[in-house]
Amino acid sequence: MDADAFVANWHAEKEKLLSDAWMPGTECEARITAMGLSSEQTVQLQDLLGTFTRDVMYTLLLGLDGSASLGSDQRSYTLLDEDGSVIAKEGDLEAAAYAWFREGRAPR
């Protein structure tokens, strides 16, 4: 796995989280339904949650890369797969995260 594949998995997880929020029987869906939103307001909420989730994941990926701080601490981390192989060198996650979360790269 390389940095692009790692970030692609994060992007897929973001999409799944957003989809699951409206899945019948979940706590999120029950709370959204209880809000009694109009169709327009529901679309606005979906857009807001999409933006929020994108920004959170992008920031966390940059934090792992060392390009942004996590809390008050900024440092680079080495990401290894289960075999001990390096997934990303410094700067690789930042580039991949930008492509996926800012430029809208789509799965291939």
N, C-alpha and C positions, 0 to 999 in steps of 0.2 A: 504494500500500500504506500502511496506517495501522498504529498500534501494535498493535491487536487482531489484525490479519491477520499481522503479524510474529511475535507471540507464538504465534498459532495454528500457524504453521509450526514453531516450536520444539517445541510440544506434539506435533505430528505426528511430528517427528523423534525425540522421546523414545519414543513408542510404537513406531516402527520399530526403533530401537536395541534395545529390550527384546525385540521379536519376533525380531529377527535373532540374538539371543544363543542361541536354541534352534534355529536353522536348521541342518539336517544339513550337515555338511561345513565348518562354520566352526570356527575355533579355540575360540571360547567354548563351542560345543556339545560339542566334544571334551573340553574341560576339565571341563565340568559332568558329562558322562557318566562321566568317569574318577573323579569323586568318589564314585560309587556311592550316590547319595542315594535314600532311600525316596520314595514319592509325596508324603508329608507334608512331608518336608524340601525337596523340589523346590518345592512351593508356598511354603514359608517363604522359600526363596532368591529366588523370583520376586518375592514381596512386598518383601523387603529391597532387591533391586536396583531395584524400582519406586520405593520411597521414596528411596533414595540418588540415583537419576537425577533424580527430581522436584526434590529439594532442591538439587542441583548446578545444574540449569538455572534454577531460580527465583533462586538467588543470583547467577548470572552475569547474568541479565536485570536484576536490581536494581542490580548493579554498573554495567552500561551506562547505566542510568537516572540514576545518581548517588545512589540511595537506600541503597546498601551499598558497602562497600569491595571493591576487587579487590586482593588482597594487602594491602599497607599503605596503599594510595592510594585515596582517595574523591574522585571528581569526576564531573561530568556530561559526557556525550558527545553529540554531535549525530550521529544516524543518518540517512544520506542514501541514497536509492535510486540506481540507475544513471543516472537523469536529473538527479540533484542535488536532488530534492525531499526535504524533511524527512519522515521516517517517523514520528518521535515527538518531542514536546516533553517537557521535564522533568516527570516524574510520570506520563506516559502509559504507559510500559512497566511501571512499578510496578503501576498499576491493572489493566492487562491481564494481567500475570503472576499477580497475586493471583487474578483471576477464573479463569484457566485452570489454574493449578497448585495453588491452595488451595481454591477453591470448586468446582472440577470442571466448569467450563464445557465443554459438548460442541460439536463442530462443528455448524454450522447447515446 
